[in-house]
Amino acid sequence: MVFSPNSPMHDFFEQTMDNAVVYGDADKETILHEGPVRILANGWVEVSSGRLISPSAVHHIDKQPSE
């Protein structure tokens, strides 16, 4: 299912984290990004620079406590 970016449901499926670590492996050895992220409805991860990280590259994301 695809939602238009203008649809109210689009925001329901997206999540923003002010401080997170994006890992590329289960052992937490490969860090792909640290800092703010936005997880898009299609599974891609947008980082603060505007770069997108593919869902196939991301193993998991840990939310970090705010400083």
C-alpha atoms as one frame of an Amber mdcrd trajectory, in Angstrom:
protein
   0.000   0.000   0.000   1.305   3.442  -0.904   0.265   6.711   0.712   0.640
  10.118  -0.852   2.987  12.446   1.060  -0.034  14.749   1.423  -2.202  12.055
   3.005  -2.854  12.227   6.767  -2.053   8.492   6.924   1.454   9.145   5.562
   2.592  10.715   8.867   1.044   7.845  10.820   3.562   5.435   9.297   6.637
   7.642   9.682   8.733   8.054  12.805  11.264  10.703  13.780  13.996  10.214
  16.387  16.072  13.146  17.614  18.951  10.949  18.747  19.483   7.445  17.360
  22.164   5.039  16.162  21.586   3.150  12.909  23.414  -0.193  12.786  24.236
  -2.328   9.770  24.810  -5.530  11.767  23.512  -7.392  14.814  26.792  -7.070
  16.731  26.619  -3.258  16.725  30.025  -3.047  15.043  28.881  -1.302  11.849
  27.432   2.127  12.620  25.785   3.694   9.580  24.675   6.919  11.277  24.463
   8.617  14.681  22.072  11.491  15.327  18.606  12.503  14.171  16.777  10.171
  11.774  13.409   9.952  10.110  12.091   6.501   9.263   9.939   6.840   6.172
   6.745   4.906   5.509   8.519   2.863   2.824  11.246   1.704   5.262  14.038
   3.993   4.065  15.894   5.964   6.749  16.519   9.667   6.138  19.445  11.208
   8.029  20.022  14.870   8.871  22.104  15.516   5.724  19.179  14.393   3.557
  20.893  11.134   2.632  18.696   8.039   2.495  19.780   4.646   3.832  18.211
   1.584   2.226  16.116  -0.697   4.445  18.245  -3.621   3.242  21.379  -1.956
   4.694  19.877  -1.327   8.140  19.881  -4.143  10.684  18.325  -2.125  13.496
  18.023   1.334  15.016  18.542   2.087  18.697  16.930   5.192  20.118  19.362
   7.033  22.406  18.378   9.104  25.443  18.184  12.835  24.833  21.103  14.766
  26.210
